């Protein structure tokens, strides 16, 4: 009798690669050399930090600026970069540098890692992703240096590089101060550069190449770029712009008279801080105002923005802009009694609708389970627990000062939540689910049920 060969699916390989990266990172961070004090930090805190870095979340139990040595910060930065790009992309890039050809297994891994619909041009895609990432992060670091080098001297170079990588990867971890970017809340350069990095990382690589393709193909007299973009790019750009604008307006209104946030600022500063809060909730996690001081209305708006997150095939987390657009489009089409859902004159495939529903349902299950467990493990209010759970699941990193007070059980809850949120609810469901059932020749009978 032949032994059945055990093989892992591409999705399971991706899940395990993230898990292995986290474990290796936690062991490195648990070394005394990683701690600023020279004494090893508790392993659970090292594991938490490795998870939040690899999952590009940003929630921390120990202040990054004061708890970790330069070596520890370098480890964290590498974990952020690996987490933002994905271990599969990193390994594929190494293969390309060594002039090794990609096999069918390698191509399937890349396709699943980026949730692509095609296997053509994957080698070029990986090269473009790596080059584009390094270029944007490099530009961000140079711009940051105009502020950080005069203030911190030579150390400002390291701070600029760290912050640029963290912002682009939507990690939200910094080595500037324990209060994140609160000291630079009204600094236009820091706000603009950080927001630009967050948005570019969150839009996704597919949108980058699509915009560049259209720009190159358009003549100087015909610059109707948006019209010639793919449906994916149109949805991602439109929803991203709409959410940022709506978030800015609502936060500005709800916080206008709040002296604990922007109440005492000038009109211009109120606008830029509101804009930054709206942008950073798109899974970035940098805070320029204390999240615990937000009004309940602003906290609710922030939770919604965190839930939605960025766009597919990028560094951001959340349910994704395209997912929400597809769901809303389907809902309104049903309300209007239309046979199919359409966006920008294009019909949305039924399979895409099913994926959107699956992602959303799985996401809410993870969020709500985590929130309930956090309320069980701590004395946190419902708002604080939900805020923390959503932040962890959507890999945002914003906190209402709850993470630093968590007990062992609470930390373990967030570690698992961040991991599930990063690898993707739908990927997790596919990897842990049973094998696809064979198609039955005779399908099950249909019966109508009541909805609503």
N, C-alpha and C positions, 0 to 999 in steps of 0.2 A: 504493500500500500504506500503510495507516494505521499510525502508530507506536503501539505498545502503551503505554498510560498506566501509569506507574510509581506505585504506591501502597504506603504502609506500613500494616501491620496495627496495631491499637491496642496490641498487646503490644510491637511494635517501636518505636512512638512512645514508650512508657513507658521502654524500655531506653535509647533515644537521649536522652531528656530528662534521665535521671540522668547519663549520660555527659557531656552538654553542661554540666550544672551542675557536675560535677567539674572539667572543663577550665577553666571560667570561674573557679571558686574557686581552682584551682591558680595561675592567672595573677595573681590578686589577692594571694594569699599569697606569690608570688615577688617581689612589689614590696618595695623597701627599707623602705617605711613600715609594712609588716606585721611586720617583725622588731624585736624589742626593742633589738637592737644597732644598728639603722639600716643594716645591711648585708644585702643580699638573701641569703636562705638558698638552698642548692642546690635546683634545680627539682625534683629527684626527691623531696626531703623535703616541698616544697610540694605536689606531686602526691599524695604519700602522705597528708599531713594533710587535703587536700581530699577524698580518697577515704574516709578513715576517718570524717570528719565527715558527709559526704553519705550514706554507707552506715550511719551511726549505729553504728559499730563500737567505736571507742575505743582501738585499738592506735595507739601513737605512736612515731615515731622521734626526735622532739624534745619535751622537756617543755613542755606547753602554758603553764604558769604562768611559765616563765622565758624561753622562746624567742620568744614572740609579743608584740607591742605591743598596746595597747588596740584599735587598728584591726584588727590580725590576729585578735584574739580575737572582735571583732564579726563579722568575716567567718566565722569558725569557727562562731559561734553561729547565724548565718543559715543556714549550710550544714546544721547539725544540725536546725534547725527545718524546713527544706525537705525534708531527708532523712526526718525522722520522719513528716511529713504527706504528703509526695510532691508533686512539682512540679505534677502534674495537679490535686491538691486546691487548691494555692495559686492556680493560674491560674483555676480554677473559682470560687474565692472572690472573686477580683478581678472576674470577669465578673458575679457576683451583686451586688457592690457598685456596679457601673456599670449595674445594671438591664438587663443583656443576657440574653436568653433562651438557654438551652442547646439546641444542635442535636442531632441524632441522633448525630453524631460525638463531640460532647462527652460525651454520656451513655454512649456505648460506652467512652470512655476512662476515665471514673470507674468504670464497672462492672468493667472489667478491672483498674484500679489497686487496687481494694479487693476484687477477687475475689468480687463480689456475684452472686447468682443472679437478681436482678430489676433492671429499669430504672425501676421506679415509685418516685416520691418521692426521686429523686436530689438535686434542688436542696435540699430540706429536710435530707437526710442530710448534705450538704456543710456547710450552715449549722450544723447541730448539732455536727459534728466540729470545725469551727473555733472555735465558741463554747465547747464543752466543753473543748477543749485549752487555750485561753487562760485559762479559769476555773480549771482545775486547776493549771496552771503558775503562775498568779498567787497562788493560795492557798499553793502550795508555796514560792514565793519569800518571801512574808510570814512563814511559819513559820521558814524558814531565817534570816531577819533577826534573830530572837531570839538566835541564836548568833553569826552572822557580823558583825553591826553592832557589838556590844560589843567584839568581838575586833579587827576591822579598820577600824572607823570607817565613814566614808561609802563606802569601797571595798567594804564588806560588802554594800551594796545590789546592786552589780554582780555580786559573787560569788554572792549568793543567786539572782538572776535567771538567771545562767548555769547554775548547778547544778540549778535547778528544771527548766529546759528540757532540759538534758542527761539528767537522771534520767527525766523523763516520756517522752522520745524513746528511752530505753534506749541512750543513746550512751556513757555512762561516762567522758566527758571532763570534767575539772574544772580550775579555775584557782586552786586552794587551795594545793596543795603537790605536789612531784614524786613523793610516795609515795601519791597518791590520797587516800583518806579514812582512812588508817592512824592519823592523829593524833586521829581522832574515833571510833575503833573501839568505845569503851565509852560514847559519848554517846547516851543514849536518844532524845533529840529528833532528832538527825541520822539515827540508825538508823531510827526510825519514819517520819519524813517521806520519806526517800529510798526506803525499802522500799515505802511507800504509792504514791509516784509511779511506781516501776518496775512494781508489780503492776497499777495502773490502766491504764498505757500498754500493758502486756503482755496484759491480758485482752481488749482489742479493743473497738471502738466499738459493734459489734452487741450485745455483752453489756450495755454501759451502758444502751442504749435499751430493751433487753428487760426489764432489772430495773426501770427507771423505769416502764415500761408496766404491769408487773404490780403494782408498789407502788401506782400511781395507781388501778388497777382493783379492788384488794382493799378490802373493808370493814374497819374497825377490828377487827371480831370474827373475821374470816377472813384471817389473815396468812400462809397457807401459800404463800409466794412461790415457793420453789423448785419446787413441784409444777406451777406454771402457766408456768414458763419454757419457751422453745423447747428442742429437743434440743441445738442448737448451744451455747446458754448453759449448759445442764446439764453438758455434757461439758467445756467450757472451765473452768468454775468448779470442778468436782469434780477434774479432773486437775491444775489449778493448785494447789489446796489440798493435794492428796495429794502432789505432787512437792515442794512447799515443806516440808511436814511431814517427809516421808521424808528429804529432803536435810539438814534441820536435825538430825534424830536421828543419821543416819550420820556427818555431819561432827563432831558433838559427841562421838560415841564414838571416832572415829578420831583426833581431835585433842586429846582430853581431857588426855593426859599429854605432849603435844608442847610443850616450852618455847619453841620458835621461833614458835609461833602463839598458842594459848590456854592452854597448860599452867600458866602462873603467874597466871592470872586467877581472880577469884571465880566462884562457881557461876553467879550471875546474868549476869555478863559473858560467861562461856563460852557460855551459852544464846543471848544476843543476838548475839554475834559469829557463832555457828554459823548462826543464823537469817538474818543478813545475807548470809553467804556463799552460803547456799542460794538466797536471793532474787536476788542480783546475778548468779548464773550463768545466770539466765533471760534472758540477752542484754543485761544492763545494763552490766557491766564495771567498776563501781566496786570497789576493793579496800580492805578494812579490815585485812587481814592479807596478808603477802607470799605470793604464790602459789607461789613457788619453794620455800618452807619447808613446804608441805603434805606430809603423808605420801602415799605412792603410792596408798593406798586412797582418801584424800580427793580426790586429783587425778583418780582414775578416776570417782568419784561426780560431781565437777564436770564432767568431760567428758560424761558421760551427760546431766546437766541442761542443759548448753550445747547439746548436739545436739538435744534436744527443744525448748528455747526457750519462747516465749510462745504466744499464741493468734492465730488468723487475724484479719485486718482490724484490726490494732493496730500499735503501733510496734516490737514485738519481732520478732526473727528466729528462726532455728532451723527444724526440721521442723514445728513447731507441735504443741500439745497434742492438738488434734482429730485430726490425722493419725495420731499414735501410738495414740490410743484406738481409732480405726477399724481400724488394723492388728492390734492385740492382740485386739480383739473378733472380727475375721475369723479370726485364728489359732485362738482358743479354740473358735469355732463349728465350724471344720474338725475340730479334735481331738475334739469331742463329736459329730461326724458330723451336724451340723445343716445344713439346706438353705440357711439365710440367717443373716447376722450381725445381731444386734439389740442395742440399747442403750436403757436406760430405757423398755423396752416399744415401741420403734420400730425398724423394719427399716432397715438401712443400704443405700441404693441401690448397685447394682453399679458404676455409673459413679464413685461416690464412692470405692469401694474401689480402682478402677483409678488414680484420681488420687493416692490416698495412696501406692500402690506406686510410681508414677512419681516423686513428690516425694522419697520416701525413697531410692530407687535413685540418682537424680540427685545428691542431697545427699551420699550416701556416696562417689560417684565423685569429686565435687569435693573433698571432705575428704581422701580418701586420696591423690589425685593431688597435692594441695598439700603434704601431709605428706611424701610421698616426695621431692618436689622440694626441700623445705626441708632434708631430711636430706642431699640431694645437694649443696646449696649451702652448707651450714654443717656444723660439727662437733657440732651439737646431738644430744642423746640422742633416742631414739624417743619417749619420754614428752613431752619438751619440744616436739618437732616436731609431734606429734599434738595436743597441748594448744593450740599456736599456730594450727595449721591449722583445728581445730574452732572455736576462738574467732573466727577470721577469717570462716569460712564462715557460722557462725551469728550473725555480727555482734555478738559479745559484747564483746570488748576486754580480757579478762583475759589476762595474760601472765606467763610464768615467766622474765621478764627476758631474753627472746630477741629481741624486736623491735628494741630499741635497739642490738643488736650485729650486725644483719643487714648483709650487703654489698649491692651494687646488685642482683644477681640475686635475692637473698632478698626485698628490698623489692618488686621487680616481681612476684614470686610472690604476695605478700600483697595487693598492690594489685588484681591480677586476681581473687584469691580473694574479697576483700571485696566487689568489684563483683558477682561472680556470686552471692554469698550474699545480697546486698541485693535485687537485682532478682527473686530467686526462682528456684530450680532449674527449676520447671515452666514459668515464664514464659520463661526462657532457652531451654528445649528447644523450646517452641512457636514462639518468634520465629526461631530459627535453623534449625528443621526445615523440610522441604519442605512444599508445599501438600498439603492433604488429598487423598488419592486418591479418585477417583470410586467410588461404590459399585458393585461388580460385580454383575451380575445373577446370575451363578453363583458362589457362594462356594467357597473352597478346601476340599478334602477334609480331614476331621478324622482324626487318628491319635493314639492314646494313647502317652504317654511315661512313664517312671518318675521319680518325685520322691522325694527323701529317701533 
